[in-house]
Amino acid sequence: MREKLLFKKSSGNLIACCACCHKCSLSPGARGRCGVRLNRDGEGELSVYGYPTGLAVDPVEKKPLFHFLPGTKTLSLGTLGCNFSCSFCQNWTTSQAPKLSDVGEYFADDYISPAQIVAFAKERDLPSISYTYNEPTVFIEYAYDIGILAREKGLKNIWVSNGYFSNETLGMMGEFVDAANIDLKSFRQDFYRDYCGASLEPVLENIKSVFKKGIWLELTTLVIHGLNDSIRELTDIAEFIVSVSVDIPWHVSAFYPAYKMETLPPTPPAKIQETAEIGKKAGLKFVYPGNLRDGGLVSTSCSKCSKVLLSRSSFHLVQNSLASRGECRFCGAVLPGVWS
């Protein structure tokens, strides 16, 4: 067990948490901004180690990942806590819970070890485990222990993240993470400061670092009317992604009223389609409209011959015209992604 791996002794009884870019300094009894990493009597503690609050089997497309083991299911797990405080969070009842009340109130279930998580996935013939629902950075030691064991057993690992992890966490991710979806919520520092309680620059740097590590990467932007939906900002996001790689899939998702933004309107479907066109115009090969209630089919086409290779209805794969190693069956071009 590595419950205390990313805590370091500081001066006196202070503990430095090194899991994310906040780098919280914790006095005895204090919790970090995530609400689940704390200083207990001069020792660092991850209070949610072994206590997932969400455990479900999902289509991998729901992460969303469209170029990673398409059509397969993944074991999804999350805990309490988050190092962001997004005003529009869809999962705020668990992600923000430790900031609103005592963590112990939520631990009604028994401890679940990393070995039990991996066994659960293996028994159901699931090819991957996803760390999702809340920010996995805040439970990195638990995710790491699960992920290393999962990799030993032939399973892949998926990291669904806000991208606000430290270099130390990034190093650990490199040992077990096979694919990641990172939210790029805005291209403005004031948005991250005012609506997320964080900063933009570390997210941009981590996107580049994850790609350089060879972890399969897809990005998601939740488009919120009047907050991050200007043509200029969406173009800036698309051009940044292009600067990393034109092969990175970009998921542009519709917002629905939630948490502290219940009075804002849902994103019009036309705005999502416009955003997708902005991405394509910038040079991205794979842009996917998402979270539309009547979205119809969402397809992946060959960037060489333009034939449709993958089609999805909601989160379910309905057509797969790829060969086993990701080749287009029509022209032989290889589609970027992880296919086995």
SULVEN-V94075 format. One line per field, one symbol per residue. ss: DSSP state (2 for helix, 1 for strand, 0 for the rest). phi: phi as a letter, one per 20 degrees, with the letter a starting at -180 (. if undefined). burial: b if it has 9 or more other ideal C-beta (glycine too) atoms within 8 Angstrom, else e. A space follows every 10 residues. Layout:
ss = ???
phi = ???
burial = ???
This chain:
ss = 0000001110 0000111001 0000110000 1000001111 0011110000 0001111112 2200000100 0011111100 0000000000 0222202222 0022220000 0002222222 2220000111 1000022222 2222222222 2200011111 1000102222 2220000011 1110000022 2222220000 2222222222 2200011111 1110000000 2222222222 2222000011 1111000022 2000000022 2222222222 2200001111 0000001111 1000000111 1110011111 0100001100 0001000100
phi = .cgdfddcfd fmefceedfc fflfddegne dfffncdbdd lncfbefdfn cfdcbbdcff fffecddclg nedcedbbcf naedcffdff dffdfdgfed bfggfeeeef gcfgfffffg fffdleebcd dbmcffgfcg ffffffffff ffeneeccdd benddefffg ffgfebedbb ddfdfadcff ffffdcmbcf gfffffgfff fffnffcccc ceedgndbdf gfffffffff fgfeafeffd eddeecgble cfefffffgf ffffffffff ffofecccfb mefcfmfddd dffedmffdc ccdlddfdbc deffdneffe cnfeefqcdb
burial = eebbbbbeee eeebbbbbbb bbbbbbebee bbebbbbbbb eebbbbbbbe bbbbbeebbb bebbbbbbbb ebbbbbbbbb bbbbbbbbbe bbebbbbbee eebeebeeee ebebeebbeb bbebebbbbb bbbbbbbbbb bbbbbbbbbb beeebbbbbb bbbbbbebbb ebbbbbbbbb bbbbbbbbee bbbebbebbb ebbbebbbbb bebebbbbbb bbbbbebbbe eebbbbbbbb bbebeeebbb bbbbbebbbe beebeebebe bbbebbebbb ebebebbbbb bbeebeebbb ebeeeebbbb bbeeeebeee bbeeebbbee eebebebbbe
